[in-house]
């Protein structure tokens, strides 16, 4: 069943889910939504515990719906519009056949997410429907969306309306120093500098520019396993943070690792934005993760719309009023 057609592709729009866990030993990156929190909240709003969402980077796609369904938009504010009328984010939205969803332009953040109440018919690779562009696997034909793409779905019951409030995020990116920090003359310098996001960023990693970290000997090490969040430091001394599509091994010294729930914040950084790091202990990192998961699990869907029953020519209609 045809769900929607892509009218304008946007800059980089791909389908992503929670990622591929347990396959790094086979050389397969984790992949998945860059902002996991935004993905989780979007899915909640369309009545799902999990599932692929459309991740749009910097510039939104335009899509025409071919059937009725519910959607939710989270993450970066790209000024969403339905049939040229402004839409609220972080709430359930109902669309019908012929409706056109579009985005005027980026206001804040870097990546926007759309969840759909219907089940998207996408390619699954290694237990995930996430798109991995480097090997053209998963998602829709293993690539980013293009104008004219038709996305098919399996229809599901429409969910109840709901709103959520996105979690409050500290601006600092918290880091757990690793055993290779001893390879630097002063690893604590990482927390003294403000770094700028360069133009050299993608789903694999993000290069930063700022105070250089000086190695005791050299930047190169024997290649060893690496994970999203690892902060590699090449001989330039400028850190680069590995993200969701990070390779499975790396050969530069790693000063530390960004804690998992703060990777979401890095996902919303665009070129020119600044990054400040903050040190945490292992115990603090575990506590932060538990509190984050608890907060997500306890988020309730609220309906603060005003409801009226209106009778017209003997027929009674339920009318809901909300602010845009």
Buried (B, 14 or more C-beta within 10 A) or exposed (E): EEBBBBBBBBEBBBBBBBBBEEBBEEEBBBBBBBBBBBBBBBBBBBBBEEBBBBBBBBBBBBBBBBBBBBBBBBBBBBBBBBEEEEBEBBBBBBBEEEBBBBBEEBEEBBBBBBBBBBBBEBBEBBEBBBBBBEEEBBBBBBBBBBEEBEBBBEEBEBBEBBBBEEBEEEEBBBBBBBEBBEBBEEBEBBBEBEBBBBEEBEBBBBBBBBBBBEBEEEBEBEEEEBBBBBBBBBEEBBBBBBBBBBBBEBBBBBBBBBBBBBBBBBBBBBEEBEBBBBBBEEEEBEEBBEEBEEEBEEBEBEEEBEEEEEEEEEEEEEEEEEEE
